[in-house]
Amino acid sequence: MDGSRWTTGATFLGAVVSTTCCALPSLLVTLGLGGAVASVVSAVPGVTFLSAHKIWVFAVVGVLLGFSWAATTGRLPIAWARTLACPTSRAPYNVRLVWSVSATLYVLSLVVAYLGVPVARLIWR
């Protein structure tokens, strides 16, 4: 597996983890499924750990996104990342699509985790 696919896969996993710890519980509570959140937190204690350390989760996923973008667009030196060079110096369509989905999940999770409560307070004053 070449470097751009590996970094894109790691980035997608990181984006899913950041969504699971921060955005998904907020969405479920908003939809009235607070019991489901309580069940998940009691069954999977790692979610609580990730939520408590969300600054680090977002920082690591942000670095992975940047590294993956550099590998996907060909801006990373090939020898350093041990990637296989594409003739057009661009990653295949599916790799770019997964990166775009990962970046979208990351941004949505970031917005919900840090702006969700202040915006809700402004709306429901």
URVENSUL-V348603 format. One record per residue. N is the residue number from 1. RES is the residue in one small letter. PHI is phi in degrees with one decimal (none if undefined). Layout:
N,RES,PHI  N,RES,PHI
This chain:
1,m,none  2,d,-78.5  3,g,-63.9  4,s,-68.3  5,r,-71.8  6,w,-64.4  7,t,-66.9  8,t,-66.9  9,g,-64.0  10,a,-65.5  11,t,-66.3  12,f,-61.9  13,l,-62.3  14,g,-63.8  15,a,-65.5  16,v,-66.3  17,v,-64.8  18,s,-66.8  19,t,-68.3  20,t,-65.5  21,c,-83.3  22,c,-124.5  23,a,-82.9  24,l,-62.7  25,p,-60.7  26,s,-63.8  27,l,-64.4  28,l,-65.1  29,v,-66.0  30,t,-61.4  31,l,-82.4  32,g,86.3  33,l,-108.8  34,g,-62.2  35,g,-63.9  36,a,-65.5  37,v,-64.2  38,a,-62.2  39,s,-65.2  40,v,-65.6  41,v,-64.2  42,s,-74.7  43,a,-82.7  44,v,-125.3  45,p,-66.5  46,g,-63.3  47,v,-64.4  48,t,-65.6  49,f,-61.6  50,l,-64.6  51,s,-66.0  52,a,-69.6  53,h,-115.2  54,k,-67.8  55,i,-62.0  56,w,-69.1  57,v,-59.8  58,f,-68.0  59,a,-66.3  60,v,-65.6  61,v,-66.0  62,g,-63.5  63,v,-64.7  64,l,-61.7  65,l,-62.5  66,g,-64.2  67,f,-64.2  68,s,-65.6  69,w,-61.8  70,a,-64.8  71,a,-71.9  72,t,-70.9  73,t,-89.2  74,g,83.0  75,r,-86.9  76,l,-95.4  77,p,-58.3  78,i,-62.1  79,a,-65.0  80,w,-72.2  81,a,-88.6  82,r,55.0  83,t,-93.0  84,l,-89.6  85,a,-77.5  86,c,-86.5  87,p,-58.4  88,t,-95.1  89,s,54.7  90,r,-127.7  91,a,-75.1  92,p,-61.1  93,y,-58.2  94,n,-66.0  95,v,-68.6  96,r,-65.0  97,l,-66.6  98,v,-64.0  99,w,-63.5  100,s,-63.7  101,v,-64.1  102,s,-62.1  103,a,-64.5  104,t,-64.8  105,l,-60.2  106,y,-62.9  107,v,-65.2  108,l,-61.9  109,s,-64.2  110,l,-63.3  111,v,-64.7  112,v,-66.8  113,a,-68.5  114,y,-110.1  115,l,-113.7  116,g,-62.0  117,v,-68.9  118,p,-61.3  119,v,-68.6  120,a,-62.5  121,r,-64.8  122,l,-67.4  123,i,-71.7  124,w,-102.5  125,r,-75.9
